[in-house]
Amino acid sequence: MIVLWLNMLVLGFCFWLLRRKIFKERILVKGWKRGKFNPQGKGVLVVSNHPSLCEPLLLPLLQFPAFLFSLKLLPFSTPDKRNYYDKWWFYPFRKACIPIERGNKREELKAVKERILPHLERGGILILFPEAGRTSTAKEKRGSKVSLKGKEIARFPQGIKRLFKDADFDIVFVWTEGGEKIIPKRAGQKGMVTAPRLYNQVKINIAEEKINSKDIPKEGAIEYLEDKLLELGDKT
């Protein structure tokens, strides 16, 4: 936990600097208010699109510096177990993660039942990328959905709706764009990325209101979540 705290201190300070005008707001945040992700008697699920490698790193840092005084205010992430969580270089962040073994339906369901839902029931904060992979690669598997203004996400897998069965937590939608310009893939080399291009800007737009999980319709839950996220994208 000490290693995690020290790493988040350094990253959080860098995140704070990049939001300043002196650095031309390389990270532009809209809709943020202090305590926006803080649990109000129940857990908070942050639902975001996932166009690049940047979002899992940036979104928890929105809680800086609050998590320095209470790690309960540090949002948990759900990284892919094989490609990220199990790697040696990921060690400093494991204490704030719930790993998911992508592609293993049994293990995915087990993680939801035994770790994700209990975390939310305890009043924790969790960041979820329901596209289950970066937008560009996930939409190759399940197709895509486009908003009125042309914003695009990969269709959410049907298994996501298990989270909203008889559960009680708040949901905050977040839309990000620009991260794919900071850490783009190398053309023609699957999985490879270039050095970060920090002169580009990332935009993060946070929905004004929280939605309770009980208010999500049982029928058409996936479509409801997709539409809410795309609506926010159109306002970014």
N, C-alpha and C positions, 0 to 999 in steps of 0.2 A: 504493500500500500504506500510505503514511503517513496519507492521508485516511481509509482504511478503519480503520486502527488507532485513530485519534482518535475516530471516530464510535462504534466498538465500546466504547471506554473510557467514553464518556459514557453510552451506552445500558446497558452492563453495570452501571455504578454505580447508575443508576436502577432497574434490575431488582433489584439487591441490596437497595436500600432498600425497595422494594415487597414484598419477602419478609419484612421485619422486623415484629415485633409492634407496634412503635410506629406503623406504618401499617396495622395490623389485618390483616396478611398478605393484601394485595390480590392477591398471586400466591402460591398455596399449592402447594408442590411435595412430592410423595410418592414415595418410592422412590429418591431421588437419593443417590448416593455419589460422593465425589471420584474422578474418573477413570473414571466409568461409561461415558462415550463414547470414552475413549482407546483407540486401536488397540493390540492385543496381538499384534503381528506380522502383522496383516492389517487390511484396511479395516473400517469400521463403517458400516452402513446403519441410520439411524434412521427407523422407519416410524411415521407418526402419522396420526390423523384430522385433518380440516381444516374445522371448523365456521365459522371466521371469518377475518378478515384478520390476526388477532393472532399465530397460530401461527408463520408464517415469521419473524417478528421475535423472538418470545420463545424459541423452542427453541435457537437458536444461543447465546443468552445464558446458558444453563445451564452453559456452559463458562467463564464468567467467574469468576476472573480468569486462568485458565490460558492462554487464547489471547493475553493481553497479552505473555507471555514467549515464546510460540512460536505463530505464526499457523498452523502445521500442525495445531494442536489446535482451530482454528476450523472448525466444521461448514460445509460448502458447502450451498447451497440450489439448488433447480431452479425458478426463477420462469418464468412465461409470458413469452416473448420480446417479443411485441407490446404487451401490456398493462402490463408492468412493466419488464423489463430494458432496453428501448429508450428509455424515457422519460428525459428529462434529469435529473429529480430522483432517479433511481435510481443515478446515476453513482457515488456513494461506496461502494456495496456490490457493484459488478460484479466486483471481483477475487475475491469469495467466492461466486460463482454459476456455475452451468452452465445457461444459458437453454434452454428447451424451446419450440419453435414448436408450440403446441397445435393440433390439428386437421390438421396436416401429417404423415401417417404416415411418409413417407420421411425427413423431418427428425427426427422423434421417434426413429426407429430409428437414424439416424446419430448422434444425441446419445448414445444408450445405448452404441453400439459404440465411438465415438471419444473420448468424454469421461467418461461416468459410470463405465463399467467400468474404464477405465484409472485413474481417480481412486481407486477402491476398491482396485485392484491395487497402487497405490503406497502403500497404507496410509492413505488419507485418510478423512475423516468426511463423510458425505452425509446430508442430511435429505430424505426422500421423502414426499410426500403422495399415496399411490396412488389416491385418489379422483379425481385429475386435475382438481381444481377444488374449490371449497367444497361442503360436503355438500349444502346446500340446492339449489344449482344443478346439481351433477353428478348427483344422483339423479333429476332430471327427464329426463336423457338415458338413463340405464342402469338405473333402478330402485334400490331400496334393500334393505338387509338389516338385520334387527332381532335384537337379542340376547334372552336369556331375561328380562332385566330391562327391556327396552324401549329400550335404547340403539340408535342407528341410524347407519348409514354408507351412503354411495353404493356400489354394486357397483363393484369394481375392473375397469378395462379389461383385456382378455385380453393385451394387449401387455406388461403388467408382467412376465409370466413369462419374458420374454427375459432379464431380469436374472439369473435363477437357473439358467441353462443353463451348466454347466461352470464356474461361478464359485466363488470361495472367499473369503467375508467373513463377518463377524459381523453379526447383526441385533438391534436393540433396539427393542421396541415401546413407544410412548408414546401415552397417551390424554389429550386435553385437552377441557375444557368450560368455558363461561362467557365465552369471548371474543366470542361473538355478542351478548352483553349489553353488552359494552364498546364495540364498534363495530358496532351493528346497521344494517341497511339501512333507508332511509326507506320507509315504507309507500307502495306504488304507484309508486315511482320505481326502476326497475331499475338496479342498479349504483351507486345513490347511497347514501351513508352519513351518519350524523349525527356530531356532534362526540363524541370519546371520552368514555364515561361511566365515569370512573376509580373511582367509588365501588362498582362491582361487582367481584366476585372471579373470578379465573381459577384453575382447578384443573388441575394437570399431574401425571399419574400415570405413573411409569416402571416397566416390568416388571423384576422382580428378576433374571432370568437372560437372558443373551444366547443366541441360537440361531444355529447356523452355517448358511450358505446351502445347504451340501451335504445337510443333514438335512431340507430341505423336499421333500416328495414330488413327483416329476416329474408324476404325474397328480393333478390336483386342487390344484395349487399356489395358485391364486387363492383357492379356497374355504378353504384352510388359513390363508392370510394374513388373510383377512377374519375368520375365526373367532377367531384369536389376538388380533386387535385388539379385537374385541367382548368377548371374555372379560376383557380388561384393563379395558374400559369398565365392565363390571359390577362391578368391584372399586373403582371410583373414587367 
